[in-house]
Amino acid sequence: MKVIILKPDSFVKYKNVIGFITFEEDNKVYFSDGRNDDIELTKDQIEEVSENAVLNELLQDEQLREAAVYNDLAVAHDDYEDEFLNYCKSYE
């Protein structure tokens, strides 16, 4: 699986859960972990998270990965797609 994070600043941590901000207004943010409904939080309740931590979480958590892709925050595709394309190119 390959994952490319398109908007790393959208990913945050709430308690020990990595997720992303779906909407922001004034001092409020709406947090999604890809599983439950968005949670309304204040900005001081969330923490920044490293891009490596986000990447590792996206690789392990299919629901979060699918939600991030759906919200245009990341792109994901399986490695076998690249292998198949390389295989096809070898016969050109």
PyMOL commands that set and color helices and strands:
alter all, ss='L'
color gray80, all
select helices_A, chain A and resi 8-10+43-45+51-60+62-70+79-89
alter helices_A, ss='H'
color red, helices_A
select strands_A, chain A and resi 2-5+11-14+17-25+28-32+39-42+46-48+74-77
alter strands_A, ss='S'
color yellow, strands_A
deselect
rebuild
show_as cartoon
